[in-house]
Amino acid sequence: MAAVALVGAAALVAGCGSSVGPAGADVQQTDSGGAITVWVDPPRVPAAKAFQQAHPEIKTTINQIDGTVGGKSLQQQFAQFNQAGKGWPDAIFFPSNDDIAWASGAQVNYTADLTDLVPDVIKGYQEEVISPCKIDGKIRCLRNDAAPDVFWYNKAFFTQNGYTVPKTWEEYGDLAVRIAKEHPGKLSGFTGDAYAPDRYLWASGCPTNARQSETEVHIDLNDPKCARAKDLLAKLVQAKALSTLGIFDADAAKSGKDLVMSPGAAWWGDYLFRQSWKIPAGQMTAITPLTWNGESKPATGNEGGGLWGFSRHITGKQLENTLTFAKFVATDPRWQVELSTGLPAYGPVQDAWIAKQSKQKYFADDKTTFAAIKGATAFVQPDHSYLLYNTGSVWTETVAAGLASGKTVDQAWTGFNDELVKQAKAMGYTIK
C-alpha cells in the first residue's frame, strides 16, 4: 500500500502527465497508463486507503491536503497547475463545499462533467442531495454524505418537565423563550459557527446564495423569508435562549450538555453529541424538521456533506481507474457504511449505514431519529448554491462576532448584509 504524502503549497506539480492550454480553455487529455493520484483531507484518508485495499491492481498515490474549511491556497494551486499545464490530481475531496464554485468555473475549470461518465451512480442520489453538484445542467461532482438538518431535542429533559416537542419554527421560538425563563442556562441553539446561517436562514429559504448564473446571484436580506428568520433569532437572543458560541468552539462541549433542543445536522447525533460533547446515551433524539406557519411541509437547511471532484484533463486507462475510484468512494459499503460517520449521500447504501449506526443504541428513540435523518433530505430548501464567497465566514465575522460583543440581531444584521453584498461583488457577481 502506498504511503500517504502531505501536499503543501510548494508541491505544485505532482506528475499527472503533460498537457497544453491555459486554465479554462480546452486542454489535451493525457493518460498515465493507469496510475492515479488522489487528494484527500485527513478524514477522507481512510476512504482512499480502503480503495487501495479493494483495488490493489490500480497504482494509487494518496496525497493528504489541508482540510481547513475556507482556505484559499487550494484555488491558488490549481491556478498554477493551469499555468503549468500539468499537476492536477485525478480526484479530490474538497475541504470546503464552496470549492466547487471555482473548480467548475470558467477560470479554473478543473472538474469533469460526470453526467455521462457515471450515470448509474448519479441515479442513486435524490435530486435534493445531488443538487449542489448540478451546475448549469451538468453534474460536476459527487456528494460523499448527506447532511440535512433535523430537529434535535433532549427527550429525557422534555419528559421530566412535561414539555411538548414543537412542530413549527414559531412553536420552537415560543418554547425556547419559556424554557430560558423556567430553566435559566438551558440552551435552544448556537449562533457562533459558520453553519448557523445554514441552520436558520437556509432553512427559511432566505436568498443569500441563490445562483442565477456563473456571474449573477440573488441576495435580498429584506425578503420576508429572511425577515422571519431574523425575527426568530432576535426573539431567542433577547430571551438568552441561544449560545453565542460555535458548535466547534473549545467551550462548546461544556455548554452542549445544556442544549435541550435545536435544529442541527444529521451528523450532530454521532459526531457532536456522542463523540465530542459526550452527552450520555438515552437522552438526545431527532424528529422531522420544523414547518413554518402557513406552509404545508417542513423546511430545513444543510450543514456540509462533502463533495468529490474528478479531473477533466485525463483519458484512457487513467480516466477509467479514476472513475473506478469515484464509484468506490461514492457508493461502496466498505467506505460509506463501514468507515464513514455521516449519512451516505448515495441512497442505496443508506439503510445499511443506519443498521450499523443503530447498533450503538445511543439515541433515546433510534427508530424515530433515523427515520427523521433519512427523510430530512427531501425538505432541504432549494435555490441555494455553493459560490465563490463564503456566507458562513461572513456570518461569523459579522453576526456571530456582533452577538458575542452584546449587539442585538438587528444591529448585527446590517453588517451581515453589507459584507455579504461586498464580498459577492468582489468575487465578480452581479447582485440581482
ZIKA-V135686 format. One record per residue. N is the residue number from 0. RES is the residue in three letters. SS is DSSP state (H for helix, E for strand, - for the rest). D_FIRST is the distance of its C-alpha to the first C-alpha in Angstrom with 1 decimal. Layout:
{{N	RES	SS	D_FIRST} {N	RES	SS	D_FIRST}}
//
This chain:
{{0	MET	-	0.0} {1	ALA	-	3.8} {2	ALA	-	6.5} {3	VAL	E	9.2} {4	ALA	E	12.3} {5	LEU	E	15.8} {6	VAL	-	18.2} {7	GLY	-	21.8} {8	ALA	-	25.0} {9	ALA	-	24.9} {10	ALA	-	21.6} {11	LEU	-	23.5} {12	VAL	-	22.4} {13	ALA	-	18.8} {14	GLY	-	19.0} {15	CYS	-	19.6} {16	GLY	-	22.4} {17	SER	-	26.0} {18	SER	-	28.6} {19	VAL	-	32.1} {20	GLY	-	34.2} {21	PRO	-	34.6} {22	ALA	-	33.1} {23	GLY	-	34.9} {24	ALA	-	36.0} {25	ASP	-	34.5} {26	VAL	-	31.8} {27	GLN	-	30.6} {28	GLN	-	27.5} {29	THR	E	24.8} {30	ASP	-	22.1} {31	SER	-	19.1} {32	GLY	-	18.9} {33	GLY	-	16.1} {34	ALA	-	13.4} {35	ILE	E	13.5} {36	THR	E	13.4} {37	VAL	E	13.9} {38	TRP	E	15.8} {39	VAL	E	16.0} {40	ASP	-	18.2} {41	PRO	H	17.2} {42	PRO	H	18.2} {43	ARG	H	16.1} {44	VAL	H	12.7} {45	PRO	H	12.4} {46	ALA	H	13.3} {47	ALA	H	10.7} {48	LYS	H	7.9} {49	ALA	H	10.2} {50	PHE	H	10.3} {51	GLN	H	6.7} {52	GLN	H	7.4} {53	ALA	H	10.8} {54	HIS	-	10.3} {55	PRO	-	7.8} {56	GLU	-	10.8} {57	ILE	-	10.6} {58	LYS	-	8.9} {59	THR	E	8.5} {60	THR	E	9.1} {61	ILE	E	9.9} {62	ASN	E	13.1} {63	GLN	E	14.9} {64	ILE	-	18.6} {65	ASP	-	21.8} {66	GLY	-	22.7} {67	THR	-	26.4} {68	VAL	-	28.5} {69	GLY	-	31.1} {70	GLY	-	29.5} {71	LYS	-	30.8} {72	SER	H	28.5} {73	LEU	H	26.1} {74	GLN	H	29.0} {75	GLN	H	30.1} {76	GLN	H	26.7} {77	PHE	H	27.0} {78	ALA	H	30.6} {79	GLN	H	29.6} {80	PHE	H	27.0} {81	ASN	H	30.0} {82	GLN	H	32.1} {83	ALA	H	29.7} {84	GLY	-	29.0} {85	LYS	-	25.2} {86	GLY	-	22.3} {87	TRP	-	21.9} {88	PRO	-	18.6} {89	ASP	-	18.2} {90	ALA	E	18.0} {91	ILE	E	19.0} {92	PHE	E	19.9} {93	PHE	-	23.3} {94	PRO	-	24.1} {95	SER	-	27.7} {96	ASN	-	29.1} {97	ASP	-	31.7} {98	ASP	H	29.1} {99	ILE	H	29.6} {100	ALA	H	33.2} {101	TRP	H	32.4} {102	ALA	H	29.2} {103	SER	H	31.4} {104	GLY	-	34.6} {105	ALA	-	36.4} {106	GLN	-	35.6} {107	VAL	-	31.8} {108	ASN	-	31.4} {109	TYR	-	27.6} {110	THR	E	26.9} {111	ALA	-	27.3} {112	ASP	-	29.9} {113	LEU	-	28.1} {114	THR	-	31.4} {115	ASP	-	31.3} {116	LEU	-	27.5} {117	VAL	-	26.6} {118	PRO	H	30.1} {119	ASP	H	29.1} {120	VAL	H	26.8} {121	ILE	H	29.5} {122	LYS	-	32.0} {123	GLY	-	30.2} {124	TYR	-	31.1} {125	GLN	-	34.5} {126	GLU	H	36.4} {127	GLU	H	36.6} {128	VAL	H	32.9} {129	ILE	H	31.8} {130	SER	H	34.8} {131	PRO	H	33.1} {132	CYS	H	31.1} {133	LYS	E	34.3} {134	ILE	E	35.7} {135	ASP	-	38.8} {136	GLY	-	38.2} {137	LYS	E	34.6} {138	ILE	E	31.4} {139	ARG	-	29.4} {140	CYS	-	26.6} {141	LEU	E	25.3} {142	ARG	E	26.0} {143	ASN	-	23.3} {144	ASP	E	25.8} {145	ALA	-	29.6} {146	ALA	-	31.4} {147	PRO	E	35.1} {148	ASP	E	37.6} {149	VAL	E	39.4} {150	PHE	E	42.2} {151	TRP	E	41.3} {152	TYR	E	44.0} {153	ASN	E	44.6} {154	LYS	H	46.2} {155	ALA	H	47.4} {156	PHE	H	49.2} {157	PHE	H	50.7} {158	THR	H	52.0} {159	GLN	H	53.4} {160	ASN	H	55.3} {161	GLY	-	56.3} {162	TYR	-	54.7} {163	THR	-	54.1} {164	VAL	-	50.7} {165	PRO	-	51.3} {166	LYS	-	50.8} {167	THR	E	51.6} {168	TRP	H	50.7} {169	GLU	H	54.3} {170	GLU	H	54.4} {171	TYR	H	51.3} {172	GLY	H	53.2} {173	ASP	H	56.3} {174	LEU	H	54.6} {175	ALA	H	52.5} {176	VAL	H	55.8} {177	ARG	H	57.4} {178	ILE	H	54.5} {179	ALA	H	54.5} {180	LYS	H	58.2} {181	GLU	H	58.2} {182	HIS	-	55.1} {183	PRO	-	54.7} {184	GLY	-	51.2} {185	LYS	-	49.6} {186	LEU	E	47.4} {187	SER	-	47.0} {188	GLY	-	44.3} {189	PHE	E	42.6} {190	THR	-	43.4} {191	GLY	-	41.5} {192	ASP	-	38.0} {193	ALA	-	36.9} {194	TYR	-	36.6} {195	ALA	H	40.3} {196	PRO	H	41.7} {197	ASP	H	39.4} {198	ARG	H	40.7} {199	TYR	H	44.4} {200	LEU	H	45.0} {201	TRP	H	42.5} {202	ALA	H	43.7} {203	SER	H	47.2} {204	GLY	-	46.5} {205	CYS	-	47.4} {206	PRO	-	46.7} {207	THR	-	44.6} {208	ASN	-	41.8} {209	ALA	E	43.7} {210	ARG	E	42.3} {211	GLN	E	45.0} {212	SER	E	43.3} {213	GLU	-	40.9} {214	THR	-	43.7} {215	GLU	E	45.8} {216	VAL	E	45.3} {217	HIS	E	47.8} {218	ILE	-	48.2} {219	ASP	-	51.2} {220	LEU	-	51.3} {221	ASN	-	54.9} {222	ASP	-	53.9} {223	PRO	H	55.3} {224	LYS	H	51.8} {225	CYS	H	50.9} {226	ALA	H	54.2} {227	ARG	H	53.7} {228	ALA	H	50.3} {229	LYS	H	51.9} {230	ASP	H	54.9} {231	LEU	H	52.7} {232	LEU	H	50.7} {233	ALA	H	54.0} {234	LYS	H	55.5} {235	LEU	H	52.5} {236	VAL	H	52.3} {237	GLN	H	56.1} {238	ALA	-	56.0} {239	LYS	-	53.2} {240	ALA	-	51.1} {241	LEU	-	47.9} {242	SER	E	45.8} {243	THR	-	45.3} {244	LEU	-	41.9} {245	GLY	-	38.7} {246	ILE	-	36.5} {247	PHE	-	33.8} {248	ASP	-	36.3} {249	ALA	-	36.2} {250	ASP	-	39.5} {251	ALA	H	38.6} {252	ALA	H	37.3} {253	LYS	H	40.8} {254	SER	H	42.7} {255	GLY	H	40.4} {256	LYS	-	41.9} {257	ASP	-	45.2} {258	LEU	E	43.9} {259	VAL	-	46.0} {260	MET	E	45.1} {261	SER	E	43.4} {262	PRO	E	41.9} {263	GLY	E	38.1} {264	ALA	E	34.8} {265	ALA	-	33.4} {266	TRP	-	30.5} {267	TRP	H	33.2} {268	GLY	H	33.5} {269	ASP	H	30.2} {270	TYR	H	28.9} {271	LEU	H	32.3} {272	PHE	H	34.6} {273	ARG	H	32.5} {274	GLN	H	29.7} {275	SER	H	31.3} {276	TRP	-	35.1} {277	LYS	-	34.9} {278	ILE	-	37.9} {279	PRO	-	38.7} {280	ALA	-	38.1} {281	GLY	-	40.9} {282	GLN	-	42.2} {283	MET	E	40.5} {284	THR	E	40.6} {285	ALA	E	40.4} {286	ILE	E	42.8} {287	THR	-	43.1} {288	PRO	-	43.5} {289	LEU	-	47.0} {290	THR	E	49.6} {291	TRP	-	51.9} {292	ASN	-	55.6} {293	GLY	-	57.0} {294	GLU	-	53.7} {295	SER	-	52.9} {296	LYS	-	49.2} {297	PRO	-	46.7} {298	ALA	-	45.2} {299	THR	E	42.0} {300	GLY	-	39.5} {301	ASN	E	35.8} {302	GLU	-	33.6} {303	GLY	-	30.2} {304	GLY	-	28.0} {305	GLY	-	25.2} {306	LEU	E	24.8} {307	TRP	E	22.0} {308	GLY	E	23.0} {309	PHE	E	22.0} {310	SER	E	23.0} {311	ARG	-	26.2} {312	HIS	-	25.6} {313	ILE	E	23.5} {314	THR	-	24.4} {315	GLY	H	23.6} {316	LYS	H	20.2} {317	GLN	H	18.6} {318	LEU	H	20.8} {319	GLU	H	20.2} {320	ASN	H	16.5} {321	THR	H	17.2} {322	LEU	H	19.7} {323	THR	H	17.4} {324	PHE	H	15.4} {325	ALA	H	18.8} {326	LYS	H	19.9} {327	PHE	H	17.0} {328	VAL	H	17.3} {329	ALA	H	21.1} {330	THR	H	21.8} {331	ASP	-	19.2} {332	PRO	H	20.3} {333	ARG	H	16.8} {334	TRP	H	16.8} {335	GLN	H	20.5} {336	VAL	-	21.9} {337	GLU	-	19.6} {338	LEU	-	18.2} {339	SER	-	20.5} {340	THR	-	23.7} {341	GLY	-	25.8} {342	LEU	-	27.8} {343	PRO	E	25.8} {344	ALA	-	27.6} {345	TYR	-	27.0} {346	GLY	H	30.0} {347	PRO	H	29.1} {348	VAL	H	26.6} {349	GLN	H	28.8} {350	ASP	H	30.7} {351	ALA	H	27.7} {352	TRP	H	26.6} {353	ILE	H	30.2} {354	ALA	H	30.4} {355	LYS	H	27.4} {356	GLN	H	28.8} {357	SER	H	32.3} {358	LYS	-	31.3} {359	GLN	-	31.4} {360	LYS	-	35.1} {361	TYR	-	35.3} {362	PHE	-	37.7} {363	ALA	-	41.5} {364	ASP	-	41.5} {365	ASP	H	38.1} {366	LYS	H	39.7} {367	THR	H	41.4} {368	THR	H	38.5} {369	PHE	H	35.9} {370	ALA	H	38.6} {371	ALA	H	39.3} {372	ILE	H	35.7} {373	LYS	H	35.1} {374	GLY	H	38.5} {375	ALA	H	38.5} {376	THR	H	36.6} {377	ALA	H	39.7} {378	PHE	H	41.8} {379	VAL	E	39.8} {380	GLN	-	42.4} {381	PRO	-	42.1} {382	ASP	-	42.8} {383	HIS	-	40.2} {384	SER	-	37.6} {385	TYR	-	35.0} {386	LEU	-	36.7} {387	LEU	-	36.6} {388	TYR	-	38.3} {389	ASN	-	37.0} {390	THR	H	39.7} {391	GLY	H	38.0} {392	SER	H	38.2} {393	VAL	H	41.8} {394	TRP	H	42.5} {395	THR	H	41.2} {396	GLU	H	43.1} {397	THR	H	46.3} {398	VAL	H	46.9} {399	ALA	H	44.7} {400	ALA	H	45.9} {401	GLY	H	49.5} {402	LEU	H	49.5} {403	ALA	H	48.1} {404	SER	-	51.0} {405	GLY	-	53.6} {406	LYS	-	54.1} {407	THR	-	55.0} {408	VAL	H	52.8} {409	ASP	H	55.5} {410	GLN	H	55.4} {411	ALA	H	51.6} {412	TRP	H	51.6} {413	THR	H	53.4} {414	GLY	H	50.9} {415	PHE	H	48.1} {416	ASN	H	49.8} {417	ASP	H	50.7} {418	GLU	H	47.3} {419	LEU	H	45.6} {420	VAL	H	47.9} {421	LYS	H	47.6} {422	GLN	H	43.8} {423	ALA	H	43.9} {424	LYS	H	46.5} {425	ALA	H	44.6} {426	MET	-	41.6} {427	GLY	-	44.1} {428	TYR	-	44.9} {429	THR	E	48.5} {430	ILE	E	49.5} {431	LYS	-	51.1}}
//
